[in-house]
Amino acid sequence: MDIKTFVLKKAKAAKEGSRALARVSSKEKNLALLKMAETLKKRSVELIRENKKDIVMTKKKGFSKAMIDRLTLNDKRINEMAQGLIEVAALPDPVGEITKMWQRPNGMTVGKMRVPIGVIGIIYESRPNVTADATSLCLKAGNAVVLRGGSEAINSNRAIVKILRDAAKSEGLHPDAITFIDTPEREAVMEMLKLEGIIDLIIPRGGEGLIRTVSENSRIPVLKHYKGVCHVFVDRDADIKMAEDICFNAKVQRPGTCNAMETMLVDKKIAKAFLPSMIKRLKDAGVALKACPETRKVDKSLTPIKEDEYYTEYLDLILNIRTVKGIDEAMEHIAKYGSAHSDSVVTMNYEKAMRFLREVDSSAVFVNASTRLNDGYQFGLGAEIGISTDKIHARGPMGLEELTCTKFIVLGSGQVRE
């Protein structure tokens, strides 16, 4: 079977699965998710055996230790996957929720109801746990899922999908609601992106290169963010200790994430009071610092910055520092160099805080809080499938509600249009 026919067959099977899933109750979905969690743990030996095949292959190909670590499954990580399924089962089901109702002069009632999107394609790299995470969220929101993981994890992903499908089937769910494109051929992704009318939404998870390739080639709507060039602006009216703690957390707590700070903007009026201790704390944590000429007047040991570095998502212990004249210059910088992901202001000035909230056009805007908090769990969504910087159809962390859309419902008593 050629790749085109293979992918089409898989996607059509998922479409059938989505229709069957639309008839499934919340209780049935939850029982299936709990069964999946139980089965993952019971079949952990099988899963680890298949995962070792991927580890051997990646070692032969000379993959980095970090990449191999992301690929590796052990009892702890399998238990974490299972716990994720249990947590999603405990979340409220958004499907069928009526979000608003109003009555028209002719007596009919109009409303909006949450419904599944349909078939969601997930294209991702490296981490096998995404297979279980994405499946659980899509399934709970009533969607079939077509999974296409990276070739480096094909044996692990194939094993996880088999376990999830077996568990779903044992609980009476259509197994094709969970479909896996189990071929390493890159052409499979391109064929998948052509299937408008069968797949309803594509969500890519991975590096900027993958996401841009998907966006540029897809005939299907894509929800994505390219990169996270995030900022914290320390205003002249900031509490200095609070600002220091927020900036340190935003950069150092986990620098390899999309919501980590890449540029720290500091109001010139507060620079001499704030920067020396902040710079020392960052250096002590191993952060490499690049700075503008104004900032280097405070500390000449800092590396001079090149303008194109303000666009860079380092995903590492590297930080840009720029001194600005005030909030206007800070927001101009964010508008020019930012990626509309996560941006924060530290200030005790209410008017400036409200201006920042209104005028900074990012998926999450913070006042006196770390950008690292832009996360579905931290926002109380329970779980997320990723963070979107798009404006249609979802923006920010994407939880269960964002994996649904709405339809109009009309309750009448014989009304006709005059």
N, C-alpha and C positions, 0 to 999 in steps of 0.2 A: 504494500500500500504506500503510495507517495505521501509526502509530508502534508500537502494541501488537503487531500482526502482524509488523512488521519486526524488532523486538527478539526476539520469540519465535522467529522463523525463524533469526536469528543464533545464539541460545543453543542451539537444538536442533542446529544444525550443529556447534557446539563440543562438545556432548555426544557426537556421533558421532566427532568428532576425538579426544576423550579415550579412548573405547573402543579406537580404533585405536592410540593412543599407548601404551596399557597393554601392547601386544605388542612394543614396540620395545626393542631392547637398548641398553645403555649406550653401546656403540661407535657405534651408529647415531645416537643422540641427540647424541653429541659431534661426529660428522662433520657433522651438520646445523648445529650451532652454529658450527662453524668455517667452514662454507660461508656462513652468514649474515654472519659477520664480513667475509669476503672480498668478498661481494656488496655490502655497505654501502659499502665503500671504492671498489669499482669503479663504483658508481652514485651517487657523491657529487654529481656535477653535477646530476643529476635531483633529488636530495634537497634541495640548496641552492636550486634553482629553485622547488620547491614551498614551501620554508620562507620564501622572500621574499614569497610571496603572503600568508602569515600576518603577516609583519612590516609590510607595507603596510597591511593591515587594522587591526592593533593601533595603528599610528601615527595612522590616521584617527580611531580611537575615543579617542585621547588617553591611551593606557596609559602608565604610568610607564617611565622609562629602565630601572629594575631589572627590570620585567616583560618588557620587550622584550629585554633581555640574556639573561634566562632562556630565552626562546623561540628565540634566534638559534642557528642551526647553521652551522658553518664546518668546514673540513677538520680542524682540531685536534679539535673536539668529535665529529665523525663517527669519527675515529680512536680517540678515547676510548671511544665506544660499541662499536666493533668490538673493542677490547681487552677490554672488559668481557665480551663474549661468549666470547672466547678463554679468559679466566680462569675463567669458569663451566664451560666444557668440561673444564678441567683438574681440577676439584674431584671428590672421590669421590661416586659416585652412591648416595644413601641407599636407593633403591627396592630391595626384596628383602632388605634386611639383617635378619637374625634377631637381635633384641636380647637375648633370653633364652630358655632352654629348661629345663624341669624334668620329672622323671618322677613319675607318680602310682603309688600302690600296685598298681593293676590292670595296670600295665605300659605304659600309653599315655604318650606324651611330648607335653607341651603347650608351646607357644612363642608368641612375639609377633614378627610380621614387619612391616616398614615398607612401606607401600603409598601410591600417590598419593591425594590428597584427591579428585580428579576434575576438576571445572570450577571455576576460580577467576576471579571478576570483579574487575577492578582499575579503580577510579574515581579519577581523578587530575586535577591541574591543571598548567598552564604548561609544565613541562619535557618536551620531546619525547623526551629520552634515557630517560625512565621507560618508554616503549614498548618499547625494546630490552631494558632491564634486567629489567623484569617478565617479559617473554616468555622470556628466557633462563633465569631461575630457575624459573619455572613448568614450562617444557618439560623442564629437566634433572631435576626432581622427578617427571616423568611426568604433569603436569597440563596440560589444555587451558586456555587463557586467553581470557577475554572482556574486551577493553580498551575503556574509555570515557574518552578524554582530554577536556580542556577545549576548548570551541569555538574559543578563540583560537589553538589549534595544530592545527586539524583537517586542513589540507592537509599539514603536516609529518608528522603521525601516520599519515595515510592512505598517504603515500609510504613511510614506514618499514615499515608493516605489509605493504604490497605486496611490498617487497624481501624481508622475512623469510619471507613465505608462498611466494614464488617459490623461494627458496633451500631451504626445507623440502621443498617438492614435488620439487625436483630431486634431493634425497637420499632420496626414497621415503617421506617422512613425510606424513601426512594434513594438507593445508593448513589445514583448519578447526580444527586444534589451536590455531591463532592466529587469533582472530576479533576484528574491530573494529566497534564500533557507530559507523558513520561518518555521524552526523547531529548537528547542533548543538542539536537540540531538547532542552530540559531534561526534557521528559516521558519521554524515552528512559531516563533514569536511574531514574525512578520505576517504569517498567515492568520494568526489569532487576531491581529490588529485590523484585519480586513472584514471581520465577521459582524458588521453592523446589522441589526435586526435579529441577531442571535445572542450576542453578548451585548449587554446594555451599558456597562461601565467598566473602564479599565483603571486599576490602581497600581502604579509601579512603586516598588519599594527598593531603594538601593542608591547607588551613587548618581551624581549629576549626569554622567555620560549615559547611563541606562535610561534615566528619566527623559532626557532630551531625545534620545533615539525613539522611545515609545511615543512621545508627544508629536514628533515630526512625522511619524509614519502611521499614526492611528486614524482610522475612519470613525472610531468610537469615542465618545466623550472620555476624557482622562482627568482624574483628580490627582493632584501632585503638589510637591514643592521641589524646586530645583536645588536649592541650598539654603543654609541658615546663616546669613551674615547678620548677627544680632548685636545690639548696642545697649549699653547702659549709660545714661547721661546723668552726671553728678552736678546738680544745680547749685548755685551760690547759696540757696536757702536749705541745703541738705543738712541733715544730722550726720556729722562726719563719721562717727562710729557705725551708724546704720549703713551709710554709703560704702564704707570699707568692707563690711561683712557681706553686703549684697554683691559687690563687684568680685570679691574673692570667690564666693559661691558660684557666681555666674561663669567664671572662667575655670576654676580649679576642680570643682566637685566632680565633674565628668566632662573633660574637654572634648572628647570625641563624639559628642552628640550635636544634633542640628539646632538645639536651643541654647547652646553655650555661647557666651559673649565673645565676639571677635574684636570689637573696638570699644574702648572706654573713652567717653567724651567727658571732659571736665571743664566747668565754667572757670574762666580766667580769674575771677574774683576770689575763688576758693582754692586755686591751684597750689599755692605755696603752703597752705594749711593742710591740704589733703594729700598731695602727691608723695612727699617724702616717705611717710609711714606706709602708704599703700604700695609704693614701688618696692620698698624693702620686703613687705609681706609677700608680694608676688614673686620676687626674686628668690626668697627663702623657700618657696614652694616649687622652684625650678622653672618658672615661667620666663621665656625669652621675650623681651620687651622691645617694641619698635615705636618710635615717637616722632611727632612733628617738631619743627624748630622751636616753637614756643614752649613745648613740654621739656625739650632738652636744655632749656635755660635753667630749669629746676634741677635736672640731673643729666650731666654731659655724658655719662657712661651709656646711656640708652642708644640703641642702634637707630640711625636716621631712617625714616620710612620713605618708601617710594609710593607715589599716588595709587598705582594699580593694586597695591597691597590692601588698600581699604576695601576692595571688592572681594578679598580672599576669604574663603571659609577654611580656616586652618585645621580644625578638628584635632587640635594638639595644644600643648602648653606654649602657645605663642599668642601674644596680644598686641594690638595696636593701641596707642594712646594719642589722643588729640585734644589739645586745649582750644576751647571755643569762646567766643565773646559772650554767649548767653544762649537762651533757649531757642531763639530764632535760628542761629547758626547751627545749633545741634540738630534741629529738625530738618534743616536744609541738607546737612550731611547725611542723615538717615534716609531722606528721600532720594538722594543721589546715589549713595553707595549700598544701601540696605537691600534686603531680599524680601521684605514684607512678611517676615517670619515672626520674630519676637523682639520687642524693644521696650526698654524700661527707663523711667525717670525717677531719680531720688531727690525729693524736695519736700519741704514742710509748707510750701506756698500753695494754697488751695487753687488759686486762679491759674497758676502755671501748670499744676497737675491736670486740671480740667482741659487746658489748651492742648497739652500733650496727648491726652486721651482722644480728643476730638480730631486733631490734625495729623497724628502719625498713623499712616495707612498700612497697618500690619495685621496679621491674623490674630495676634494677641498683644495687647499693649498694657504695660504694668506701671503702677505707681508704688514706689517703695517696696518692691519685691523683685526677686531674681528671675531672670528669663528662663532659668532651668525649670520653672514651675509650669511652663507651657506643655502640658501633658494631660492625657485623658484621665488617668488615675488621680492626678493632683487636682484636677477640676471637678472631680466627683462624678465623672461619666462612667466609672467602673472599669472601662477598658477602652482602647482605641485601636484603629487599624492603621493609623498614620496621622500626619498633620498636613493639611492642605493650605496653600497660600492662594488658591484660586478664589474667585468671588462667586462663582456659580458651579455647583449647586451647594457646596459646603465649604466652610472656611474655618481654619484652626483644627484642634484635635477632633478626629472623626470617630465618634462612638456609635452606638446602635441607632440612635435617632438619625444620624447622618447617612446611615446605610438604608434609609427608607426615603420615599418621596410622598407627596400627597396627591389625592384625587378629590374632586368635588363630588359630594353626594347631595341629592335633592329628594326631599320627602314631600310628596304632593297628595292632593285629594281630588284629582281630576282636572287640574289646571291645564290650560292650553294657551298658546300665544295668540293674542288678538292681532 
